[in-house]
């Protein structure tokens, strides 16, 4: 029998607390509101979540290294946010559709991305690094908050088709100050669209702290739109999975959108074009290192007697292998000829496109012979 789907947080008193299931020291914490949503998660599944997070961190480190070596134009690190991304993404059904921002490397990993998918867009080879239909994940969105509107539009389509799907969108704390996010919430609530909003509150919107974005827990905004919300410890992978299962059950039951604020931390720069040492105190970074999501789950598994050396070695080997494949794919990519930008723009060719192609070809030809 499924747990009862009720609003988890609708009041200021509720939102002063952050829901947690595994404490920073690895101890399991009873949570009457969330326990029922993960009562099937056993040690084997916890080890799988640990494996996912270790692999994600290795993918992220490789992405940073490739950018520093000039192989990628940019990279948006997600170190520290592994529990939020893996916990929520692993709760999704294959039929659900995800609308990410630019930092959801862990989400596309959990949805089945191939090694080259992580770098193709950041290398500038394609507009999307992965096949959106194969993964059921829209292309990574660079425009802050725009993907929330896309998710709601898709959610309205779900209603129209009476489909058994949920649209899920991810965004950061800074995006909550964008009009797009608020408009998306209004539409989702007004029409009862099956959309789950996932705010990854990583404390920094580029160089602005979350205290500038909101003087009150961000999850507290959702009830004002008529959307039930929950605020969870984003470094607790079990709590993130439970929260997403709650939100998905709410949306699938025809009760409209749900909202998750996952309180986590961006350990690295906003992107590789950023220098966080110019605005972020070292003491804050050190404090969050003690709440590391991977170490936390490792301590919990050790307490259960379920973390062996074989698992750790196999996990690290798998992570290194994916990183090697990712690097090989990146270095082996062949850039398409410039005129290929016109391929696939329209299903049928037409004279306007032909004219533009000819004009661009002439422009490129004007550079021939230059050193």
N, C-alpha and C positions, 0 to 999 in steps of 0.2 A: 504494500500500500504506500502510495507517495505521501511525503510529508505535506502538511497543510500549507497552502500557498497564501500567506498573509503578508501585509506590509511589515518589513523588519524595522524600519526607522521612520517615524513620521513626526517626531517631536524633538525639540532642542535637547531635552534630557537624554533621549536615546542617542543622539548624535554626538554627545560629549564623549561617548565611549567608542572605541574602535574594536570591532569584533575580531577575536583571535582564537585559534585552536591549538597552535604550537607556539610556545613562548620562545624568546630569543635564546634561552639556555637549552632548548630542545624538549622541555617538559610539555606533555599533552595537557591542555586546559579544557575542562568541560565547558561546552557552550550550548545551552538549552535551545537557542534559536537556530543554530546551524548544524548541530550534531547529526540530526536525522538525514541530512542531505548527503552525508558521506559515510553512513554506517556500513556501506559495502566496501570501502577502501581498506584493503589489507596491506600487509608488509610488502608483498610483491608489487602492488600498484604504487606504493610509496617509493620503492626502489626505482621503478620506471620513471616517476616524476623527478627523482634525483638525477637519473641518467639524462633526462631531457634538459634539465637546468645546466648540468655540467657541459653538455654538448653545445647548448646555446651560448654559454660564456666563451667557449673556445671559438665558435663561429664569429662571435663579436670581436674577440681579440684579433682574429685573422683579418677581419674587415678593417680594423684600425691599422694593422700593419701594412696591408695592401695599399691603403690610402697614403700612409706616410712614405711608402716606397714609390709613389707616383702612378700606381696602377688603377686607382679609383679617383674620381673627382672629389668625392665626399663620402662620409660615412656617419651615420647617426648611432652612436653607441647606446646599448641598453644594459650595460653592466649594473647590477643591483636590482633590476626589475624582472629578473628571471621568474620569480615565483608568481608575480601578477600575470605575466604573459602565458606561462606554461599552465598554471592552475586554471585560469579561465578558458584558455583555448582547448584544453583537454576535456572540458565539460561539454563542448559543443557536439552537436550531431553533424554527420557528414552533409546533410541536406541544408544546414544553416548557411547563411551568406555573411561574410565579414567585410566591413569597410574600415580599413586601418588608416592610421596616420603614417608617418615616415619612420617610426621607431619600432614597429612591431615585427622585428626579425623573428622573435620567438613564436609569434602567431603563425607566420607563414611556414616556419619549421614544423610546428605541430600539425599543420594542414597538409604536409607532405611535400614541401619544397625540395627541389634537387639542388646540389651544390652550386651550380651556376646561377640559380635563381636569386641568390643573395647579392650578387655583384653586378648582374647585367645592367640594371638600371643605373646604379651608382657609377658604372664605367661609361655610361652614356650611349650604350649600344641599342637600347630599346626603351620605349616609354613605360613598359612594365617589365620587371625582371622575371616574372612568372606568368603562367597561363591562368588568367583569372577564372575561367570556367572549370579548369581541371582542379584547382585548389578551392574554388568557391570563395575567393578572396579578391576583392577589387584591387586595382593597382595602388601602390603606396601613394598617399596623398601628401603633397608638399604644402598646399594652401591650408593654413591653420584653420581647422574646424569644418572645412567644406564637406568632408566625408560624412559628417553627421546628417546633413541634408540628403545626401545620396542614400544613406541607410533608411531614412524615413520614407523617401520616395519608393524604395524597394519594398519597405514594409507595407505601404499602401497597396502595392501590387500584390503582396501576399494576401491581403484582405480581399482584394478583388477576385483573385483566383481561388480563394478559400484553400490555400495550400498549407501544409503542415511544416512550416519553416519559421525561423526567426532571423531577423536582421540584427547584426551586432556591430557596433561601432566603437572604436577606441580613440581616445584623445587625451591630451595632457591637461594639467591644471591651468596653464596659461590660456589654452583654447576656450576655457569656460568664460573668459571675458569677451569672446568674439560673438558678434550678433548671430552668426550662422548656427552656433550651438544652441543658443536660446530659442531661435526660431524653429529649429528642428524639434526641440522639446515641446514647444507649443503645438506644432502640427501633430506630433506623435500622440500627445495626450488628448488633443481635441478629437482625433479620429480613432483612438484606441489601437494604434498600429503596434504590431508585435516587434518591438525594437528594444534591445538592451544597450544602454549607454554605459560604457566603461571608461571612467576617468582615472587615468594613471597619475595620481598626484605624486610627482617625483620631486616636489619642493622648489623646483627652479624652472621658470619659463625663460630660457636663455639666461639673462643675468638678473631677472626680477624674482625675488622670493615669493613663495605662495602667500605670505602674509600681506603682500601688496595686492594680490589678486582677490583675496577674500579674508575678511576678519572673522568668518564663521565657517565651520566645516562645510566643504563644497557639497557634500551629499545632502545638506540641508536645503539646498536650492530646489531640488527635484520635487519635494512635496508641495512647494508653492505652485508648481505646474500641474499638480495632481498626479505625480509619478512617485510611487513608493521607492524607497532607496535603502541602501545599506552601506555602512562605512567599515571597511575591513583592513586588517593589517596586510598590506601588500607584499610583505616579505614572508608571509605565511602561506605556503603553496596550498595547504589543505583548506584554509579559510577562503582562499580565492576560488578554489574549485567549488566549495559549498555555496558561496555567494552566487557564482554563475549558475549553478544548478537551480538555486532558488529563483533567480531572475528568469531563466529559461522556462521553468515550470509556470511562472506567473504569466509570461507572454503566451505560451502555448495554450494556456487555459482560457484564452480570449479576454484577459483582463487588461490588455494594453501594455504600454512600455514599463520598464523597470530600470533602475539606475544603481550602479556600483561605483563607489569611490574607493580605490585601492591606494592606501597610504604607503608609499615606497620612497625610494631615493635614487636619483641619478648619480652614480659614482663617478662617471667620466664627464667629458665635456658635452655640451648640447649637441654639437657636431664636431667633426675634426677641424672645423674652421674656428672653433671657440677656444678660449683660454680661461677655464673656470677659476684659476688661481687669482685672477684679477678681481673677483667679486665674492668668492665663497671662502669662508673661514676654514682653516685646516682642522680646527677642533670639531667642527660639525661633521666633516667628512670622517674623521676618526671615530666619532660616536656612532655613525651609521655603519661603519665597518663591523662593529660589534653586533650588528643585527643582520648580518649577511644571510640571505635566504638559503644558500646552499649549505653553509656550515650549520645552520639551524636544523635543517632536515637531517643532516648527517648525525648530529647529536641525538635527535629523536630516534633515529634508527639504531644507533648504538645502545640507547637506553632499552630498546626492545630486543636487543641482541640479534638484530637483523641486518647489520652492515659488515660484510666480510671483505677481506683483502681482494678476493677474486672479483667481487662486484666492482670495487674501486678501480682495479687494474683494467678490467674489461671496459669499463665506462670511459676511462681516460684514453684507452686505445681507440675506441670508437670515435671519440671527440677529435683526436689527432688525425684519424683517417678522413673524417669529413672535412677537416680544415685543409688537408693535403689535396683532396679532390676539388675543393672550392678554389684553392690557389691555382691548381692546374687548369681548371675551367676558365678562370679569369685570364691567365696568361695566354691561353690558347684561343681566346675570342678574336674573330676576324671582323673588323669594322666593315659594314656594308658600304658600297659606293654612295657618294652623296646624293645622286639622283634617286636612289631607292626610297628616299623620304616621301616620294609621291606614290609609292606602291601601296595598294590597299586602302587608300583614302576614301574612294568610292567603289561601290560594287560594280558599276559600269563606268568606263572612261567617257570623258566628254571634252569638248573643245576648250573650255575654260581651264581645265587641269592641264591639257596639252600645252596651252599657251604659257602657263606658269612654269611648266617643266622646261620649255624651250628658253624662257627668260633666265631661269636659274642656270641652265647649262651654259648660256652665253656669259653669265656673270662668272662662273667658275673658269671658263676658258680665258677670261681676261687676265687671269693670274698665271697662265702658262708661261714658263720661261723665267719667272722670278725666282730668286734664290731665297 
